[in-house]
Amino acid sequence: MADTEILLESGTNEIEIMQFTIFGELYGINVAKVREIMMADKVKPIPHSHGAVEGIFKPREILLTVINLPKYLTGESGERNDRDLFIITNFNKMNIAFRVHTVVGISRISWEDIQKPDKTLTNGEDGVATGIAQCGGNLVTILDFERIVAEIAPETSIQVEEIDKLGDRVARNHNIILAEDSILLTKMIKDSLVRAGYANIKNFNNGKEAWDYLASIRNEPDFVDKAALLITDIEMPEMDGHRLTKLVKDDEKMKDMPVIIFSSLINEEMRRKGRQLGANEQLSKPEIGRLVEVMDALLEERGLI
């Protein structure tokens, strides 16, 4: 684990993927989301829950919702057996157990080796796969666990209505850079920011696209006007948000630009790593109202409001 922490702290653009199987097919999850692996246990069903929700169980005084991943992905639960496993996850401040069939192992790869699925596979919209990874000789489908949970329980995702609680807002002319690979979350974030008065948002599908744009304008006299603030996810194909943050904060021309890491992975360990890379603030993705408040404060601190 110490080696993994060093990798993420230095922003080397690497990720550790835990591979698991469902009906013999290989899938993956970012190790940063995984708390532990457990043998599948008895689950208490909950009436009127989503079809993929098995119910709840309570190991060591922690109440966990169990999502049957085979059922969610294929519509078929198959026969449950004693060798099934629960992957206990933590993201967006939630602890959730996902049933899988086997766990294969962990691979460390570069985000450059993860490609976004072709839009022809998803009708031009976000699919349940956030990326396809080359792990050794195998192609591994990296699942979008946030989207799975958001589909099952929409109230756990970004709530645009939170902006209304901030009261009357004035229009902001600042150009905001957004690095986010999810089509769905990009739309929700942009809708929220526009409602909050931030109408000038330039979004990019990953950290590399955002960095290429910033690098292309870094020497322009109006750089501050073109890039007043950066909001970045962590998990993105090609270049992750930690690497993007490091590149920005190591650059003499860009280092004063406020950077907000807006990710489902924010916990104390990730917060420490983000601080080491120079992030000005780090927020968990459901906190859209708090994001706007932090943007206001950072831009005011920089003298732009």
C-alpha positions in Angstrom: 0.0 0.0 0.0 2.8 2.4 0.7 4.0 2.1 -2.9 0.6 2.9 -4.2 0.4 6.0 -2.0 3.7 7.2 -3.4 2.4 6.8 -7.0 -0.7 8.8 -6.4 1.0 11.5 -4.4 3.5 12.1 -7.1 0.8 12.3 -9.8 2.4 9.7 -12.1 -0.9 9.0 -14.0 -1.0 5.4 -12.8 -3.9 3.4 -11.4 -4.3 0.0 -9.7 -7.2 -2.0 -11.0 -8.8 -4.9 -9.2 -10.0 -7.4 -11.7 -13.0 -9.6 -11.0 -15.3 -11.9 -13.0 -19.1 -12.1 -13.6 -20.2 -15.1 -15.7 -16.6 -15.5 -16.8 -16.2 -12.0 -18.1 -13.4 -9.7 -16.8 -14.4 -6.4 -15.2 -12.4 -3.9 -13.1 -12.7 -1.4 -10.3 -10.2 1.3 -9.2 -8.5 -0.1 -6.0 -8.9 3.3 -4.5 -12.7 2.6 -4.2 -12.2 -0.8 -2.5 -12.3 -1.1 1.3 -12.1 -4.9 1.5 -13.2 -8.2 -0.1 -15.5 -10.5 1.9 -17.0 -13.9 1.3 -20.7 -13.4 0.4 -22.9 -13.5 3.4 -26.6 -13.8 4.2 -28.5 -10.7 3.0 -31.8 -9.4 4.4 -34.1 -8.5 1.5 -35.8 -5.1 1.4 -39.3 -4.9 0.0 -39.9 -2.6 -3.1 -36.2 -2.0 -3.7 -34.5 -1.8 -7.1 -34.3 -5.2 -8.9 -30.5 -5.3 -8.6 -30.5 -4.5 -4.8 -30.3 -7.8 -2.9 -30.9 -6.1 0.5 -28.7 -5.3 3.4 -26.3 -7.0 5.7 -24.3 -5.7 8.7 -20.7 -6.9 9.2 -18.9 -5.4 12.2 -21.7 -3.0 13.0 -21.6 -1.3 9.5 -24.9 -1.5 7.6 -24.3 -2.1 3.9 -26.5 -2.2 0.9 -25.8 -5.2 -1.4 -26.0 -4.7 -5.1 -26.2 -7.9 -7.2 -23.8 -6.9 -10.0 -24.5 -10.0 -12.2 -28.2 -9.1 -12.0 -27.6 -5.4 -12.8 -25.3 -6.1 -15.8 -27.0 -9.0 -17.4 -30.5 -9.3 -15.9 -29.7 -12.8 -14.7 -28.6 -13.5 -11.1 -27.5 -17.0 -11.7 -27.1 -19.4 -8.9 -25.6 -17.9 -5.8 -22.9 -20.1 -4.3 -20.6 -20.1 -1.3 -17.7 -18.9 -3.5 -19.3 -15.6 -4.4 -17.6 -12.5 -3.0 -18.6 -9.1 -1.8 -16.5 -6.2 -2.9 -17.0 -3.6 -0.2 -16.6 -0.1 -1.7 -16.4 3.5 -0.5 -17.1 6.4 -2.7 -19.3 9.5 -2.6 -19.2 9.1 1.2 -21.2 5.8 0.8 -20.3 2.2 1.7 -21.8 -0.4 -0.7 -21.2 -4.1 -1.2 -21.2 -5.5 -4.8 -21.7 -9.2 -5.4 -19.2 -10.7 -7.9 -18.2 -14.3 -8.8 -14.4 -14.2 -8.4 -11.6 -11.8 -7.8 -8.6 -12.3 -10.2 -6.0 -9.9 -8.9 -4.6 -6.4 -9.2 -2.8 -4.7 -12.1 -1.0 -1.4 -12.1 -1.3 0.4 -15.4 -1.1 3.9 -16.8 -4.3 5.9 -17.5 -2.9 6.2 -21.0 -3.7 2.4 -21.4 -7.4 3.0 -20.6 -9.6 4.0 -23.5 -13.1 5.4 -23.4 -15.6 3.0 -25.1 -16.7 3.9 -28.6 -19.9 5.9 -28.6 -21.4 3.4 -31.1 -21.5 1.0 -28.1 -23.5 3.4 -26.0 -25.7 5.2 -28.5 -23.6 8.3 -28.0 -24.4 8.5 -24.3 -22.6 7.3 -21.1 -22.6 3.5 -20.8 -21.9 1.5 -17.7 -18.3 1.1 -18.8 -16.1 4.1 -17.9 -13.1 2.6 -19.8 -11.5 -0.4 -21.4 -8.1 -1.3 -19.9 -5.3 -3.4 -21.4 -4.1 -5.5 -18.4 -1.4 -7.9 -19.7 -3.0 -9.9 -22.5 -6.6 -9.2 -21.4 -9.1 -6.5 -22.1 -10.8 -5.4 -18.8 -14.1 -3.4 -18.7 -13.8 -0.8 -16.0 -17.2 -0.2 -14.6 -18.7 3.1 -13.7 -19.8 2.3 -10.2 -21.0 5.9 -9.5 -23.4 5.6 -12.5 -24.7 2.2 -11.3 -25.5 3.6 -7.9 -26.9 6.8 -9.3 -29.3 4.8 -11.6 -30.4 2.7 -8.6 -30.7 5.6 -6.2 -30.7 9.0 -8.1 -30.9 10.9 -4.8 -27.3 9.9 -4.1 -26.0 11.8 -7.2 -25.6 15.5 -7.9 -28.8 17.5 -7.2 -29.0 20.6 -9.3 -31.7 21.9 -6.9 -29.0 22.5 -4.3 -28.1 25.7 -6.2 -31.5 27.2 -5.4 -30.7 27.0 -1.7 -27.8 29.5 -2.2 -30.3 32.3 -2.8 -30.1 35.0 -5.5 -27.0 34.8 -7.7 -25.4 37.2 -10.1 -24.0 36.4 -13.5 -20.3 35.5 -13.6 -18.2 36.1 -16.7 -15.3 33.9 -15.6 -14.1 31.2 -17.9 -14.2 27.9 -16.0 -12.2 24.8 -17.2 -13.9 21.5 -16.5 -12.2 18.1 -16.9 -14.8 15.3 -16.6 -15.1 12.1 -18.6 -18.8 11.3 -17.8 -21.3 12.8 -20.3 -24.0 12.6 -17.6 -22.0 14.2 -14.9 -20.7 16.9 -17.2 -24.2 17.9 -18.1 -25.3 17.9 -14.4 -22.3 20.0 -13.3 -22.7 22.4 -16.2 -26.4 22.8 -15.6 -25.7 23.5 -11.9 -23.0 26.0 -12.6 -25.1 27.8 -15.2 -27.9 28.0 -12.7 -25.4 29.5 -10.2 -24.3 32.2 -12.7 -21.2 30.6 -14.2 -22.2 30.4 -17.8 -18.8 30.3 -19.4 -17.7 26.7 -19.0 -15.2 24.9 -21.3 -15.3 21.2 -20.7 -12.9 18.5 -21.7 -13.3 14.7 -21.7 -10.1 13.9 -19.8 -7.1 15.5 -18.1 -5.0 15.3 -21.3 -7.4 17.3 -23.3 -7.7 19.9 -20.6 -3.9 20.1 -20.2 -3.3 20.4 -24.0 -5.7 23.4 -24.1 -4.1 25.1 -21.0 -0.7 24.5 -22.5 -1.8 26.1 -25.8 -2.8 29.3 -24.1 -0.3 29.5 -21.2 1.8 32.3 -22.9 -1.2 34.4 -23.9 -1.5 37.7 -21.9 -5.1 37.0 -21.1 -4.5 33.5 -19.7 -6.3 34.4 -16.5 -9.3 35.6 -18.4 -9.4 32.4 -20.5 -8.8 30.0 -17.5 -9.9 31.6 -14.3 -10.4 28.3 -12.4 -10.0 24.5 -13.0 -12.4 21.8 -11.8 -11.2 18.3 -12.4 -12.3 14.7 -11.7 -9.7 12.2 -10.6 -10.6 9.1 -12.6 -10.3 9.8 -16.3 -8.8 7.9 -19.3 -5.5 9.1 -20.7 -4.7 11.5 -17.9 -6.1 11.5 -14.4 -7.0 14.6 -12.3 -4.0 14.1 -10.0 -1.6 14.3 -12.9 -3.4 17.3 -14.3 -3.2 19.0 -11.0 0.5 18.3 -10.7 1.2 19.6 -14.2 -0.7 22.8 -13.5 0.8 23.5 -10.1 4.4 22.8 -11.4 4.0 25.3 -14.2 5.2 28.9 -13.5 2.5 30.4 -15.7 -0.4 28.4 -14.4 0.3 27.6 -10.8 -1.8 30.5 -9.4 -4.9 29.2 -11.2 -7.2 27.7 -8.5 -7.7 24.0 -8.9 -10.7 22.1 -7.4 -10.7 18.4 -7.4 -14.3 17.3 -7.6 -14.4 13.5 -7.3 -16.3 10.5 -5.8 -13.0 9.3 -4.4 -12.5 12.1 -1.8 -11.6 10.7 1.6 -8.9 11.7 4.1 -6.2 9.7 2.3 -7.1 11.2 -1.1 -7.4 14.7 0.5 -3.8 14.4 1.8 -2.6 13.4 -1.7 -4.4 16.2 -3.4 -2.9 18.7 -0.9 0.6 17.4 -1.7 -0.1 18.0 -5.4 -1.2 21.6 -4.8 -5.0 21.3 -5.1 -6.7 24.4 -3.6 -9.8 22.4 -2.6 -11.2 18.9 -2.9 -14.9 18.1 -2.7 -17.0 14.9 -3.1 -19.2 14.9 -6.2 -22.6 15.2 -4.6 -21.6 18.5 -3.0 -22.6 20.7 -5.9 -23.8 23.6 -3.7 -20.5 23.5 -1.8 -18.6 23.5 -5.1 -20.2 26.8 -6.1 -19.4 28.4 -2.7 -15.8 27.3 -2.9 -15.5 28.7 -6.5 -16.9 32.0 -5.3 -14.3 32.1 -2.4 -11.3 31.1 -4.6 -12.1 33.6 -7.3 -12.7 36.3 -4.7 -9.4 35.4 -3.0 -7.7 35.8 -6.4 -9.2 39.2 -6.8 -11.4 38.2 -9.7 -14.7 38.9 -8.0 
